[in-house]
Amino acid sequence: MAEMAQAKASDDVSVELSMRRTGMSFQRTRMSADRTLMSVIRTSLSLISFGFTIYQFFQKLKESGVLKGAAPARNFGSSLLLIGVGMLILGIIYHIAFMVGLREERTTLKAQGLIHGESKFPPSLTLIIALLLLIVGVIAALSMFWHTGPYD
C-alpha cells in the first residue's frame, strides 16, 4: 500500500514538472516570435531609412541644380522605402496571427488541465514598437510623395 502511495506521489511530481515545462515552452516560443519580429523591424528600418535618405539626397541635388535628372535614384529610394513599409506590414500581420494561434493553443491546453495558467501573457512591446515604426514609415512615404508633413 505504501508503495502505491509513493508511486502516485512520484507520478504527481512528474505530471507537475511536465505541466511547468510545457508552460515555459510557451514563454520561450513567445520570446522567439518577438525576436523574429525584431529582425523584421531591423530590416524594415534599414530599408525605410536608406530609401528616405537616398530620395532626399537626390531631391536636394536636383533642387540645387547640381543634377538635371534625379528620377531614377529617387525612384530607387522610393522603392526601398515602400519595400520596408510593406515588409513591416507583413511582419506585423504574421506576428499577430502567430500570437493569436499561440494564445488559443495555450487556452486549450489550460482548459484540458495540461498546463497551469498562472503565467501572464502581456502585450508585446516589440509589436508596439513595430506599429510605431510603421506609422513613421507611412508618414515618411506621404512626405516623399506629396511633399507635406514633418519630413519634407
C-alpha positions in Angstrom: 0.0 0.0 0.0 2.8 2.4 0.8 4.5 1.6 -2.5 1.3 2.6 -4.4 1.1 5.9 -2.5 4.8 6.5 -3.2 4.3 5.7 -6.9 1.2 8.0 -7.1 3.2 10.8 -5.5 6.0 10.2 -8.0 3.5 10.4 -10.9 2.0 13.6 -9.5 5.5 15.2 -9.4 6.2 14.0 -13.0 2.9 15.5 -14.2 3.5 18.7 -12.4 7.0 19.1 -13.8 5.7 18.3 -17.3 3.0 20.9 -17.0 5.5 23.5 -15.9 7.9 22.6 -18.7 5.1 23.0 -21.2 4.1 26.3 -19.8 7.7 27.5 -20.0 7.9 26.4 -23.6 5.0 28.7 -24.4 7.0 31.6 -23.0 10.1 30.6 -25.0 8.0 30.4 -28.2 6.6 33.8 -27.5 10.1 35.3 -27.0 11.2 33.6 -30.2 8.3 35.2 -32.1 9.3 38.6 -30.6 12.9 38.1 -31.8 11.6 37.3 -35.3 9.6 40.5 -35.3 12.7 42.4 -34.1 14.6 41.0 -37.1 11.8 42.3 -39.4 11.9 45.7 -37.6 15.7 46.0 -38.1 15.5 45.1 -41.8 12.5 47.4 -42.4 14.1 50.3 -40.5 17.2 49.9 -42.7 15.2 49.9 -45.9 13.0 52.8 -44.8 15.9 54.9 -43.7 18.1 54.2 -46.7 15.2 54.7 -49.1 14.3 58.0 -47.5 17.9 59.2 -47.4 18.6 58.3 -51.0 15.4 60.0 -52.1 16.1 63.2 -50.1 19.7 63.3 -51.1 19.0 63.2 -54.9 16.0 65.5 -54.5 18.2 68.2 -52.9 20.8 67.7 -55.6 18.2 68.3 -58.2 16.7 71.3 -56.4 20.2 72.9 -56.1 20.9 72.5 -59.8 23.7 70.0 -59.4 21.8 67.3 -61.2 19.3 67.8 -64.1 17.5 64.5 -63.7 17.4 62.5 -60.5 14.3 60.5 -61.1 15.9 57.0 -61.3 17.7 57.5 -58.0 14.7 59.0 -56.3 12.5 56.1 -57.7 15.0 53.6 -56.2 14.8 55.4 -52.8 11.0 55.4 -53.0 11.1 51.7 -53.8 13.3 50.9 -50.9 11.0 52.8 -48.5 7.9 51.1 -49.9 9.5 47.7 -49.6 10.5 48.4 -46.0 6.9 49.5 -45.1 5.4 46.5 -46.9 7.8 44.1 -45.1 6.9 45.7 -41.8 3.2 45.3 -42.5 3.6 41.6 -43.4 5.8 41.0 -40.4 3.2 42.6 -38.1 0.4 40.6 -39.6 2.4 37.4 -39.3 3.3 38.1 -35.7 -0.3 38.9 -34.7 -1.6 35.7 -36.4 1.1 33.6 -34.8 0.5 35.1 -31.3 -3.3 34.6 -31.6 -2.7 30.9 -32.5 -0.3 30.5 -29.6 -2.8 32.1 -27.2 -5.6 29.8 -28.5 -3.3 26.7 -28.1 -2.4 27.8 -24.6 -6.1 28.4 -23.7 -7.0 24.9 -25.0 -4.2 23.2 -23.0 -5.2 25.1 -19.9 -8.8 24.1 -20.3 -7.7 20.5 -20.7 -5.7 20.7 -17.5 -2.4 20.0 -19.2 -0.7 23.3 -18.2 -1.1 25.9 -15.5 -2.5 29.3 -16.4 -0.5 31.2 -13.8 1.9 32.9 -16.1 0.7 36.1 -17.8 0.7 36.8 -21.5 1.3 40.5 -21.6 1.2 42.7 -24.7 4.3 42.5 -26.9 6.5 45.6 -26.5 8.1 44.6 -29.8 4.8 44.7 -31.6 4.1 48.2 -30.1 7.5 49.4 -31.4 6.8 47.8 -34.8 3.5 49.7 -35.1 5.1 53.0 -34.2 7.8 52.4 -36.8 5.0 51.6 -39.3 3.4 55.0 -38.6 6.8 56.7 -39.0 7.3 54.8 -42.3 3.9 55.8 -43.7 4.4 59.4 -42.7 7.8 59.4 -44.4 6.2 57.9 -47.6 3.5 60.5 -47.6 6.1 63.2 -47.1 8.1 62.0 -50.0 5.2 61.6 -52.5 3.1 64.6 -51.6 5.9 66.9 -50.2 4.0 67.6 -47.0 4.4 66.6 -43.4 7.2 66.7 -40.9 9.8 65.1 -43.1 9.6 67.3 -46.1 
